[in-house]
């Protein structure tokens, strides 16, 4: 059985900056300290966290939306989830990010929720640009 993760986070940085941290191979590698290779095209493949997470870009709208068919190496064979990140500008020039991550295997929900927080949101906030 699969479940959905929903997380909402605010950052001081603008949506374009947050999008770049998540969608650009070099910037994502620098953020996490782990190798990332991310296509800039819809239908292109990505690999992050030294190959631990892989998938395909489903929808890319710079500074607004990033949707990926997403799987970790500990997902059951052939199982992909759908990670959708939307970015909206806030009045102070920052960003409200909403992650809706559907289809995560139930037993991996706690670890996947923590993964997003530790690997991305906390790191972005620590160096909030």
N, C-alpha and C positions, 0 to 999 in steps of 0.2 A: 504494500500500500504506500502511496506517495502523498506528500503534504505540500503546503505552500508556506513560504517564509515571507513576511512583510516587515520591512524596516524603513524608518523615516529618520533622516539625519540632516542637520543644518551645518553649513560650513561658511566661513567668512569669505572664501574665494569665490570668484565668479563662475558661472556654469561652464564657460569655455575652458577655464583652467581645470576644473574637476573632470570634464570630459577628456581632456588631454591626458590627465593622470591615469585614466582608466582605459583609454583607447589607443594610446601611443606606446609602442613596444619599449622604446628607450626610457620614457618617463615612468611607465609602470614597473620596469625592472629596477629603476632607481628608487621608487617608492617602497617596493617590497624587499629589495635586496635579493630577488630571485629572478632568473631568466624568464623573459616574456617575448613572444613573437606573435604579433597581432596584425592581421590583414586589415587594411583600411576600406575594404570593399564588402558589400553585402554578398553573401555566399562564400566569402573567404574564410579560411580557417584561422584559429588562434590556439596558442599554447601558452600557459602561464604557470608560475610557481614551479619552475624547473621541469615542466612537463606534467605536473600533477593534475592540472586542470586543462582540458582540451575541448574544442567544439567548433561551431560555425556561426558566423555573424548572420543574423536574420534581418536586422534593421539597424541602420546607423544614421542618426541625424545629429551632426556636430552641435555640441552645446545644449542638446535637448533630450536625446534618447539613444540608448544602447541596448539592443536585444540580442541575446545569444542562446543558441542550443548549447548546453553546458553540461559537462560531466567531469567528476573527479575520478581519479584512478581507483578509489574504493567503492564506487557505485557498482551495482550488479552489472554484469556483461550486457552491453547493448542498451543500457538505460541512459537516456539524456533527459535533463531537466531544461526549463526555459527561464533564463534570468533576464528580467527586464528592468532597466534602470532609467528613470525619468528625472530630468533636471529642470528646475524652475528658478528663475531669478527671484531673490527676496528684496524687499524695499531698500535695505542697506547695501545692496550690491553683491550680496552673498548668494548662496545656493541652497535650495531645499532639494534633497535627493530622496527619491522613493525607490526602494528595491522591492520588486515582487518576483519571487523565485519559486516557480511552480514545478511540481513533479519531483521533488526531492524525496528519496526513499526515507520512509518514516524513521527508521533506526538511525539515520544520519542527520536528522533535523538539528539536534543540539550542537553537534560539531560544525555543521555548515553555517548555522547562525553565528556561532563564535568565530568561525573563519572570516566571514565578511566583516565583523566588527574589529577583530584583532589585525587582520592583514590589510584592511583598507581604511575603514572609517576612523579608527583611532590613530593610525599613522598620518592620514590626511589632516586630522585635527591638530595633531602634535606639531606639524609643520605648516599649519593653515596659512596659505599664501595670500 
